């Protein structure tokens, strides 16, 4: 969502209303991001359905030794110099302990603090006077009303307007791509109100879930949703405010990054994906979703100049082809690009070379 933020799909997708264009690609190859060349597949391919039924139950033990805790904490770094941070406060790493703690960079000595809901690891976080305005596509999701509406109708409209399969089906597809790294940590980048962050945490498939967004109001909404669930595993998730183009994680420490309906909202997709590539471990996997204006839209005159004008005005980026997305990943050092299509919806996956 934000800064690499979120899902201004609703701002850009309305032009697709009434479009019956459906692209169905059936591929019997099992999607293995680490071993397969570029593969395209359909959301509704039978093979995907079969594989998505497998659910690995690996819920973490809430009792964690000091070594495991340090490994979890060691992914956090200063967004200025990318050096490790010194953890001050509650020795644990969970929803509550993170919000109540402060971090200090071991090099530049800048201090980052948490509030009642999340850690603020933006460069300007904690500043008293200086501030920066962001692109419209980023600022939109900082409005409390937008954060409130996001899971109360806004996100559901993506299915109607853009062919998004819906959170449950998308989650199954994501799990399929992430099978090689299940059990590791995952960053849900531009998480919004935490729709997928909560699914990741409740699945028990990851040792730590970092719900990351630039919007404070989205993170507060995520926190509220978590607190409304009496059985939520709070020891398995932390909420972090950060800039997608300046991720507060040490290099090569993250097993997986997910960005749902977010790529088109990032002011600079290349800067964001380059950062994702930096923080991923060798063999780590990036999965993201967005929409494409291809097919019938290919015949729209002046598509590229129009895209440039929209980007200048809103900060959003419209993708015109799968090849563009593949080139974006390749340019940022990722390999084994694959994608899944349904109408304008596209889910992409790529891996950091081993």
LODREN-900458 format. One record per residue: residue in one letter; x, y, z of N, C-alpha, C in turn. Coordinates in steps of 0.05 Angstrom, whole numbers, padded with zeros to 5 digits, always signed. Layout:
N
aXYZXYZXYZ...
This chain:
354
x+00016-00023+00000+00000+00000+00000+00017+00025+00000x+00026+00033+00021+00038+00058+00020+00067+00056+00010x+00077+00077+00005+00104+00083-00004+00114+00061-00019x+00113+00052-00028+00108+00028-00037+00083+00023-00026x+00064+00038-00031+00041+00031-00016+00020+00022-00034x-00001+00022-00026-00020+00002-00025-00035-00001-00051x-00060+00002-00049-00075-00010-00070-00092+00011-00082x-00081+00029-00097-00098+00049-00109-00110+00038-00134x-00113+00011-00135-00126-00001-00158-00152+00011-00164x-00167+00019-00142-00194+00029-00147-00193+00056-00161x-00170+00070-00158-00168+00095-00172-00163+00090-00202x-00149+00068-00209-00141+00065-00236-00156+00043-00251x-00169+00024-00237-00181+00002-00250-00209+00008-00262x-00223+00029-00253-00251+00033-00263-00253+00032-00293x-00232+00039-00307-00234+00038-00337-00239+00011-00347x-00236-00009-00329-00239-00037-00339-00268-00047-00336x-00286-00031-00324-00313-00040-00320-00325-00048-00347x-00339-00071-00345-00352-00080-00369-00335-00097-00388x-00310-00100-00380-00292-00115-00397-00295-00145-00392x-00301-00160-00413-00304-00189-00411-00279-00204-00418x-00258-00189-00422-00233-00202-00431-00223-00221-00410x-00220-00245-00418-00210-00266-00399-00187-00280-00412x-00166-00282-00398-00143-00297-00408-00140-00322-00391x-00142-00344-00403-00139-00369-00388-00115-00384-00398x-00097-00389-00381-00073-00404-00389-00070-00428-00370x-00071-00451-00381-00069-00475-00365-00041-00487-00367x-00029-00491-00345-00001-00501-00345+00000-00524-00325x+00008-00547-00334+00010-00571-00317+00036-00572-00302x+00053-00552-00306+00078-00551-00291+00073-00540-00263x+00083-00553-00244+00081-00544-00216+00098-00519-00213x+00087-00497-00202+00103-00472-00200+00124-00475-00179x+00149-00477-00188+00171-00478-00170+00190-00455-00176x+00187-00433-00162+00201-00408-00169+00231-00412-00169x+00242-00432-00155+00270-00434-00153+00282-00451-00176x+00265-00466-00190+00276-00484-00210+00265-00480-00237x+00243-00465-00240+00229-00464-00265+00237-00438-00280x+00237-00440-00307+00240-00415-00323+00214-00400-00322x+00211-00379-00338+00187-00364-00338+00163-00381-00344x+00143-00381-00326+00119-00397-00329+00095-00380-00326x+00075-00384-00343+00050-00370-00340+00028-00390-00335x+00009-00383-00318-00012-00402-00311-00038-00388-00305x-00060-00402-00305-00086-00391-00299-00093-00395-00270x-00106-00375-00258-00115-00377-00231-00131-00402-00226x-00146-00410-00246-00165-00432-00243-00155-00458-00255x-00129-00461-00260-00118-00485-00270-00121-00508-00250x-00129-00532-00259-00133-00554-00241-00109-00561-00223x-00085-00558-00235-00061-00565-00219-00059-00547-00195x-00065-00521-00198-00063-00502-00176-00083-00510-00155x-00107-00517-00163-00127-00525-00143-00118-00548-00126x-00106-00567-00140-00097-00591-00126-00076-00584-00106x-00056-00568-00114-00034-00562-00096-00042-00544-00074x-00062-00527-00078-00069-00508-00057-00084-00521-00034x-00093-00546-00037-00107-00559-00016-00088-00569+00006x-00063-00571+00000-00044-00580+00020-00039-00557+00040x-00043-00563+00065-00039-00542+00086-00020-00553+00107x+00003-00541+00109+00023-00551+00128+00019-00538+00155x+00014-00554+00175+00009-00543+00201+00035-00543+00217x+00047-00519+00219+00073-00517+00233+00072-00493+00252x+00052-00493+00270+00048-00470+00287+00072-00468+00307x+00082-00443+00310+00106-00440+00326+00101-00444+00356x+00122-00453+00369+00121-00456+00398+00123-00429+00411x+00104-00420+00427+00106-00394+00439+00129-00391+00458x+00140-00413+00468+00164-00412+00485+00189-00413+00467x+00204-00392+00468+00227-00389+00449+00252-00384+00464x+00273-00398+00457+00299-00394+00471+00312-00368+00461x+00333-00360+00474+00346-00335+00468+00358-00334+00440x+00369-00357+00431+00381-00358+00405+00360-00353+00383x+00338-00367+00385+00316-00363+00366+00306-00334+00366x+00304-00322+00390+00294-00295+00392+00314-00276+00378x+00340-00280+00382+00359-00262+00370+00359-00265+00339x+00354-00289+00329+00352-00293+00300+00329-00277+00289x+00306-00277+00303+00283-00262+00295+00288-00232+00295x+00302-00223+00316+00307-00194+00319+00328-00184+00299x+00346-00202+00291+00368-00193+00274+00360-00185+00246x+00335-00189+00238+00328-00179+00212+00324-00149+00212x+00318-00137+00235+00313-00108+00237+00339-00093+00235x+00338-00071+00219+00362-00054+00215+00354-00025+00212x+00373-00008+00215+00369+00021+00211+00363+00027+00181x+00342+00041+00175+00336+00047+00147+00355+00068+00135x+00372+00080+00151+00391+00100+00141+00417+00086+00132x+00428+00069+00149+00454+00057+00143+00453+00026+00141x+00429+00015+00145+00425-00014+00143+00441-00030+00162x+00450-00018+00184+00465-00032+00204+00447-00042+00226x+00455-00062+00241+00438-00074+00262+00429-00053+00282x+00407-00058+00295+00396-00040+00315+00398-00054+00342x+00401-00038+00363+00401-00047+00391+00373-00046+00402x+00363-00068+00412+00336-00070+00421+00334-00062+00450x+00318-00042+00456+00314-00032+00484+00285-00036+00492x+00280-00048+00514+00253-00052+00524+00247-00081+00528x+00222-00089+00524+00214-00116+00527+00231-00135+00511x+00242-00156+00524+00261-00174+00510+00248-00191+00489x+00222-00194+00490+00208-00210+00470+00205-00196+00444x+00194-00210+00424+00188-00199+00398+00161-00208+00390x+00141-00191+00394+00113-00197+00389+00098-00171+00384x+00073-00174+00379+00056-00150+00373+00059-00129+00395x+00056-00137+00420+00057-00118+00442+00085-00109+00449x+00104-00127+00450+00131-00120+00458+00144-00101+00437x+00139-00105+00412+00150-00087+00391+00139-00059+00394x+00113-00056+00399+00101-00030+00401+00111-00015+00425x+00120-00030+00446+00128-00017+00471+00159-00013+00472x+00173-00020+00452+00202-00019+00453+00214+00004+00436x+00240+00008+00439+00254+00027+00422+00279+00013+00411x+00288+00023+00388+00311+00012+00375+00331+00034+00370x+00357+00027+00373+00378+00047+00367+00398+00035+00348x+00404+00050+00327+00424+00041+00308+00451+00038+00320x+00465+00017+00315+00491+00012+00327+00513+00030+00314x+00506+00042+00291+00526+00059+00277+00520+00089+00279x+00496+00097+00269+00490+00126+00269+00477+00135+00295x+00469+00116+00312+00458+00121+00338+00430+00133+00338x+00418+00134+00315+00390+00144+00314+00372+00125+00329x+00352+00136+00342+00333+00120+00358+00306+00119+00344x+00295+00095+00343+00268+00091+00331+00250+00079+00353x+00226+00089+00355+00209+00080+00377+00183+00069+00367x+00171+00054+00385+00144+00043+00379+00123+00059+00393x+00098+00056+00384+00076+00069+00398+00057+00047+00406x+00032+00054+00411+00014+00034+00421+00007+00011+00401x+00013+00015+00376+00006-00005+00356+00029-00015+00339x+00050+00001+00334+00070-00008+00315+00097+00006+00320x+00118-00006+00308+00144+00007+00308+00146+00026+00284x+00157+00050+00288+00160+00069+00266+00190+00068+00258x+00195+00056+00235+00222+00053+00225+00226+00068+00199x+00212+00091+00196+00216+00109+00174+00240+00127+00180x+00253+00138+00160+00275+00156+00164+00267+00181+00180x+00244+00191+00173+00235+00216+00187+00218+00210+00212x+00215+00185+00218+00200+00178+00242+00211+00190+00267x+00194+00201+00284+00204+00214+00308+00212+00243+00305x+00212+00253+00280+00219+00281+00275+00199+00300+00287x+00207+00322+00297+00189+00341+00310+00179+00363+00291x+00195+00370+00271+00188+00392+00254+00187+00383+00225x+00209+00370+00216+00212+00364+00187+00192+00342+00179x+00181+00345+00156+00164+00324+00145+00163+00326+00114x+00155+00305+00101+00153+00305+00072+00126+00295+00063x+00116+00308+00042+00091+00299+00030+00098+00277+00010x+00081+00257+00008+00087+00235-00010+00068+00236-00034x+00072+00217-00052+00055+00216-00076+00026+00212-00068x+00008+00221-00086-00021+00219-00080-00029+00190-00075x-00017+00172-00090-00024+00143-00086-00016+00133-00059x+00003+00146-00046+00012+00139-00020-00005+00153+00002x-00009+00179-00002-00024+00195+00018-00053+00186+00020x-00064+00176-00002-00092+00168-00002-00098+00148+00020x-00079+00129+00024-00084+00108+00043-00077+00115+00072x-00070+00140+00076-00065+00150+00103-00090+00163+00115x-00111+00166+00099-00136+00177+00109-00150+00156+00126x-00159+00163+00150-00173+00143+00167-00197+00130+00153x-00212+00146+00138-00236+00135+00125-00228+00112+00105x-00207+00117+00090-00198+00096+00071-00189+00071+00085x-00175+00074+00107-00166+00051+00123-00190+00036+00134x-00210+00051+00143-00234+00038+00154-00249+00022+00132x-00250+00034+00108-00266+00021+00086-00251-00001+00072x-00225-00003+00076-00210-00020+00058-00220-00049+00058x-00225-00061+00081-00235-00088+00082-00266-00088+00085x-00278-00066+00082-00307-00064+00084-00319-00055+00057x-00308-00066+00036-00319-00061+00009-00298-00053-00012x-00278-00038-00003-00257-00028-00022-00242-00052-00035x-00231-00069-00019-00215-00091-00029-00233-00111-00045x-00258-00114-00037-00276-00132-00051-00282-00123-00079x-00280-00097-00084-00285-00086-00111-00264-00095-00131x-00241-00103-00122-00220-00112-00140-00228-00136-00156x-00244-00153-00144-00253-00177-00158-00272-00170-00181x-00289-00150-00176-00308-00142-00197-00294-00127-00219x-00277-00109-00212-00265-00091-00232-00240-00102-00245x-00225-00119-00231-00199-00127-00242-00194-00157-00244x-00213-00174-00235-00209-00203-00236-00193-00214-00213x-00189-00199-00191-00175-00211-00168-00191-00234-00157x-00179-00257-00152-00194-00280-00144-00207-00278-00116x-00198-00259-00100-00207-00257-00072-00186-00266-00053x-00186-00256-00028-00165-00262-00009-00159-00291-00004x-00180-00307-00002-00176-00336+00004-00161-00350-00018x-00171-00346-00043-00158-00359-00066-00130-00348-00071x-00127-00322-00067-00101-00310-00070-00081-00321-00050x-00091-00325-00025-00074-00336-00004-00065-00365-00012x-00082-00381-00023-00075-00407-00031-00054-00407-00053x-00057-00388-00072-00037-00386-00093-00010-00377-00082x-00010-00358-00063+00014-00349-00051+00028-00372-00036x+00013-00387-00021+00025-00410-00007+00039-00429-00027x+00026-00433-00050+00038-00451-00070+00065-00441-00079x+00067-00415-00084+00093-00403-00092+00114-00405-00070x+00105-00402-00045+00124-00399-00022+00131-00426-00009x+00123-00448-00020+00128-00474-00008+00158-00478-00002x+00177-00469-00019+00205-00474-00013+00215-00459+00012x+00201-00439+00021+00210-00423+00044+00191-00423+00068x+00172-00441+00068+00154-00443+00090+00169-00450+00116x+00162-00438+00138+00176-00441+00163+00195-00418+00168x+00201-00402+00148+00218-00378+00151+00202-00354+00158x+00215-00330+00156+00201-00305+00162+00190-00294+00136x+00170-00276+00139+00158-00263+00115+00151-00234+00121x+00156-00217+00102+00148-00189+00104+00123-00186+00086x+00102-00176+00097+00078-00169+00081+00080-00140+00075x+00093-00133+00053+00098-00105+00046+00073-00091+00035x+00070-00066+00043+00046-00051+00036+00022-00067+00044x+00022-00075+00070+00002-00094+00080-00026-00082+00083x-00028-00055+00083-00054-00043+00086-00065-00049+00114x-00090-00057+00116-00102-00063+00141-00095-00092+00151x-00076-00104+00138-00066-00130+00147-00082-00154+00139x-00096-00152+00117-00113-00174+00108-00096-00200+00105x-00074-00198+00090-00057-00222+00086-00038-00226+00109x-00030-00205+00123-00012-00208+00146-00025-00226+00166x-00051-00222+00171-00066-00238+00191-00068-00267+00182x-00073-00271+00156-00075-00298+00145-00048-00313+00148x-00026-00299+00142+00000-00311+00145+00005-00319+00174x-00001-00301+00193+00004-00307+00221-00013-00330+00231x-00038-00330+00224-00056-00350+00234-00051-00378+00221x-00039-00378+00198-00033-00404+00185-00012-00420+00199x+00005-00406+00215+00027-00420+00228+00049-00430+00210x+00049-00420+00185+00068-00429+00165+00094-00413+00166x+00096-00392+00182+00119-00374+00182+00128-00369+00211x+00154-00368+00215+00165-00363+00242+00160-00335+00252x+00158-00316+00233+00153-00288+00241+00140-00274+00217x+00119-00259+00222+00105-00243+00202+00109-00214+00208x+00120-00198+00189+00123-00170+00192+00102-00156+00175x+00082-00144+00187+00062-00128+00173+00073-00100+00169x+00079-00093+00144+00094-00068+00139+00077-00050+00121x+00075-00024+00129+00061-00005+00112+00071+00023+00119x+00067+00042+00101+00075+00069+00107+00052+00084+00121x+00028+00074+00119+00005+00088+00130+00001+00080+00159x+00002+00100+00177-00003+00096+00205-00032+00086+00210x-00050+00098+00195-00078+00091+00199-00084+00062+00191x-00071+00053+00170-00075+00025+00161-00064+00006+00183x-00041+00012+00194-00029-00004+00215-00047-00005+00240x-00058+00018+00247-00077+00019+00270-00101+00001+00264x-00111+00002+00240-00134-00015+00233-00127-00044+00234x-00103-00051+00226-00093-00078+00228-00092-00087+00257x-00082-00070+00274-00080-00075+00303-00108-00080+00315x-00127-00064+00307-00154-00067+00317-00166-00094+00308x-00162-00102+00283-00172-00127+00274-00159-00150+00290x-00133-00148+00295-00120-00169+00310-00132-00172+00338x-00136-00149+00351-00147-00149+00379-00176-00159+00380x-00190-00158+00358-00217-00168+00358-00218-00198+00355x-00196-00211+00350-00194-00240+00347-00182-00251+00372x-00198-00264+00389-00188-00274+00414-00167-00296+00411x-00167-00310+00389-00148-00332+00385-00125-00325+00367x-00120-00300+00363-00098-00292+00345-00071-00296+00358x-00052-00308+00343-00025-00313+00354-00007-00288+00354x-00010-00271+00373+00003-00245+00374+00034-00248+00376x+00043-00272+00386+00072-00276+00388+00085-00280+00361x+00069-00281+00340+00080-00288+00314+00080-00265+00294x+00074-00240+00304+00071-00218+00285+00080-00192+00298x+00093-00174+00282+00098-00147+00290+00089-00128+00268x+00082-00104+00276+00072-00084+00257+00094-00062+00255x+00101-00056+00230+00123-00037+00226+00115-00016+00205x+00120+00009+00212+00116+00030+00192+00143+00035+00178x+00143+00034+00152+00168+00037+00137+00162+00045+00109x+00183+00054+00096+00183+00062+00068+00191+00038+00051x+00176+00031+00031+00182+00008+00014+00208+00012-00001x+00216+00037-00005+00241+00042-00020+00265+00045-00001x+00260+00040+00025+00282+00042+00045+00275+00023+00068x+00276-00003+00062+00266-00023+00081+00285-00025+00105x+00274-00027+00129+00290-00028+00154+00298-00056+00161x+00310-00070+00143+00319-00098+00147+00348-00101+00138x+00362-00118+00152+00389-00124+00143+00389-00140+00117x+00410-00137+00102+00412-00151+00076+00412-00181+00080x+00398-00195+00062+00399-00224+00061+00389-00237+00088x+00368-00227+00099+00357-00238+00124+00328-00247+00122x+00315-00242+00099+00287-00247+00097+00282-00271+00078x+00264-00289+00086+00258-00312+00070+00237-00307+00048x+00218-00289+00054+00197-00284+00034+00186-00256+00037x+00178-00244+00015+00165-00218+00015+00140-00221-00002x+00117-00212+00009+00092-00211-00005+00083-00183-00007x+00072-00175-00031+00061-00148-00035+00034-00151-00050x+00012-00151-00036-00014-00155-00048-00026-00130-00059x-00032-00130-00085-00045-00107-00098-00030-00081-00092x-00004-00082-00094+00012-00059-00085+00031-00048-00106x+00041-00064-00125+00062-00056-00142+00055-00030-00157x+00030-00028-00166+00022-00004-00181+00020+00021-00164x+00020+00018-00138+00018+00041-00120+00046+00052-00112x+00067+00038-00119+00093+00047-00111+00103+00068-00130x+00111+00091-00120+00121+00113-00137+00144+00104-00155x+00161+00087-00145+00183+00076-00161+00184+00045-00156x+00170+00030-00173+00171+00001-00170+00199-00011-00170x+00217+00001-00187+00244-00010-00188+00259-00006-00162x+00256+00018-00149+00269+00022-00124+00258+00003-00102x+00232-00002-00103+00220-00020-00084+00230-00049-00088x+00229-00059-00113+00237-00086-00118+00267-00090-00113x+00283-00069-00119+00311-00071-00113+00316-00074-00083x+00300-00060-00067+00302-00063-00038+00294-00091-00029x+00272-00101-00041+00263-00128-00035+00285-00148-00042x+00298-00145-00064+00320-00162-00072+00343-00161-00052x+00348-00137-00042+00370-00134-00023+00365-00150+00003x+00341-00148+00013+00335-00160+00040+00330-00190+00038x+00323-00201+00014+00318-00229+00012+00344-00245+00015x+00341-00268+00028+00363-00287+00030+00367-00300+00002x+00391-00310-00004+00394-00326-00028+00373-00349-00028x+00358-00350-00050+00336-00370-00051+00310-00359-00040x+00310-00335-00029+00285-00323-00019+00267-00316-00042x+00241-00313-00036+00221-00310-00057+00204-00285-00053x+00199-00272-00075+00181-00248-00076+00156-00256-00091x+00133-00250-00079+00107-00254-00092+00091-00229-00090x+00081-00219-00113+00065-00195-00113+00042-00196-00132x+00022-00180-00128-00001-00179-00146-00006-00150-00155x-00016-00148-00179-00023-00122-00190-00043-00127-00213x-00047-00108-00230-00064-00112-00254-00049-00101-00278x-00057-00112-00301-00045-00104-00327-00066-00093-00345x-00059-00073-00360-00076-00062-00382-00065-00072-00408x-00070-00097-00414-00062-00109-00439-00087-00120-00453x-00083-00139-00471-00106-00150-00485-00120-00128-00502x-00147-00125-00498-00161-00104-00513-00150-00076-00508x-00138-00072-00484-00127-00045-00479-00103-00039-00495x-00091-00059-00508-00068-00055-00524-00074-00038-00548x-00100-00036-00555-00108-00021-00579-00115+00008-00571x-00114+00015-00546-00120+00042-00537-00097+00060-00546x-00102+00081-00561-00081+00098-00571-00068+00114-00548x-00042+00120-00551-00027+00136-00532-00027+00124-00504x-00026+00098-00502-00025+00085-00476-00001+00094-00459x+00022+00094-00472+00046+00100-00457+00048+00129-00448x+00042+00149-00465+00041+00176-00456+00020+00180-00434x-00002+00167-00437-00023+00169-00416-00014+00157-00390x+00000+00135-00391+00011+00123-00367+00031+00142-00353x+00047+00155-00369+00067+00174-00358+00053+00197-00344x+00032+00207-00356+00017+00229-00344+00004+00221-00317x-00007+00197-00317-00020+00187-00292+00001+00184-00270x+00024+00174-00277+00045+00170-00258+00054+00197-00246x+00056+00217-00263+00065+00243-00253+00044+00256-00235x+00019+00251-00240-00003+00263-00224-00008+00248-00198x-00008+00221-00200-00016+00205-00177+00006+00190-00163x+00028+00186-00176+00049+00170-00165+00045+00140-00169x+00023+00133-00183+00018+00105-00189+00031+00097-00216x+00035+00071-00218+00048+00061-00243+00030+00039-00255x+00023+00044-00280+00007+00024-00295+00025+00006-00311x+00021-00020-00307+00037-00040-00322+00021-00048-00347x+00035-00051-00369+00021-00056-00395+00026-00085-00405x+00044-00100-00392+00049-00127-00402+00063-00143-00381x+00061-00170-00384+00076-00188-00366+00106-00184-00370x+00114-00179-00395+00142-00175-00400+00154-00152-00384x+00139-00131-00381+00148-00108-00364+00154-00117-00336x+00136-00133-00324+00140-00142-00297+00164-00161-00295x+00167-00178-00315+00190-00196-00315+00216-00180-00317x+00216-00160-00334+00240-00143-00337+00246-00128-00312x+00225-00119-00298+00228-00105-00272+00243-00123-00252x+00234-00148-00250+00246-00167-00231+00275-00173-00239x+00279-00178-00265+00306-00185-00274+00325-00162-00270x+00316-00137-00275+00333-00114-00271+00341-00110-00242x+00325-00121-00224+00331-00118-00195+00345-00142-00184x+00355-00160-00201+00371-00183-00192+00355-00207-00184x+00330-00209-00192+00314-00233-00185+00312-00251-00210x+00308-00277-00205+00307-00296-00227+00282-00314-00225x+00279-00331-00245+00258-00351-00245+00230-00338-00243x+00226-00318-00259+00200-00304-00259+00178-00322-00268x+00155-00322-00254+00131-00337-00262+00107-00319-00257x+00085-00325-00270+00061-00308-00265+00036-00325-00269x+00015-00315-00256-00012-00327-00258-00031-00305-00266x-00049-00310-00285-00067-00290-00296-00096-00297-00292x-00113-00277-00288-00142-00279-00290-00152-00252-00298x-00161-00249-00323-00169-00222-00333-00145-00203-00329x-00150-00180-00316-00128-00161-00312-00110-00168-00289x-00120-00185-00271-00104-00193-00248-00080-00209-00256x-00057-00203-00243-00033-00219-00247-00019-00222-00220x-00011-00247-00214+00006-00253-00191+00033-00261-00202x+00054-00248-00192+00081-00254-00202+00098-00265-00179x+00118-00281-00187+00137-00291-00167+00164-00291-00180x+00184-00285-00163+00212-00287-00172+00229-00292-00148x+00253-00302-00152+00270-00310-00130+00297-00297-00132x+00310-00294-00108+00338-00285-00108+00356-00309-00113x+00375-00306-00131+00392-00329-00138+00406-00341-00113x+00409-00367-00113+00423-00381-00091+00453-00376-00094
